[in-house]
Amino acid sequence: MKIQLALDRLTISEAIRLTRLVESDIDWIEVGTSLIKEFGMESVREMKKAFPHKTILADTKTMDNAKYEAEISFTAGADIITVMGNAPKVTIETCIEMARTYQKRVMIDLLNTSSEQLKSLLTIEDAIFCLHISKDEQELSGKNEWKNSEIPAAYPTPSHTIAAAGGITIDSLSQLLAGGIDIAIIGSAITKAANPSEAARQFNQLAKGGVFINE
Ligand SMILES: O=C(CO)[C@H](O)[C@H](O)COP(=O)(O)O
């Protein structure tokens, strides 16, 4: 399982400093939607410049204007962009076409995506599908558990790459690992930890098949 570090509600320099602390224990770096909204594509450019060998995901959460958003993200250095699963089909297809042109990838965020919409997206074999418990659901609606029953139910097919995001902890990571999730997107549990390097080490150890023992 890969670990994607989600960087949100930070300045660009804080994001770079934090990532340096955990770099060896994470696989992909997510430039969070909040960084993109606050600092624009400069945040993507700066992260790619600081970590040229890492995969950079720009969490654009594209809903419209796909060609424009994909183009500015890929030229800024993003290796992956995100599009919402409940966006118009033409928007999702345009993101996929742009990614193929730039030889990059697309993650489809399944937040609020109906099973019918999901079904219609299953033909896109090269996309990454992301199960998502949103920040507002976590903080305002008290939904912060990854229920076993929801994981397989939302699965496209075993051939698709599946990510999960939203309030992931060491406990839920074991559950997601057992559920066959390929990419765990972890934000606060690392970025807000008292010791981010230690937190990232524990997540990575578990994700790579080791057993985490809380000593
Ligand atoms: O997409 C996001 C917010 O919309 C974040 O990437 C996701 O929620 C992960 O962060 P956290 O672990 O803090 O929930």
The ligand as a Gaussian input file, in Angstrom:
#p B3LYP/6-31G(d) Opt

LIG

0 1
 O       -9.077000      15.852000       0.506000
 C       -8.875000      16.226000       1.622000
 C       -9.733000      17.258000       2.200000
 O      -10.789000      17.510000       1.323000
 C       -7.730000      15.638000       2.410000
 O       -6.743000      15.231000       1.530000
 C       -8.173000      14.403000       3.149000
 O       -9.261000      14.716000       3.977000
 C       -7.016000      13.848000       4.010000
 O       -6.782000      14.635000       5.128000
 P       -7.196000      14.159000       6.614000
 O       -6.443000      12.885000       6.874000
 O       -6.753000      15.319000       7.484000
 O       -8.683000      13.964000       6.629000

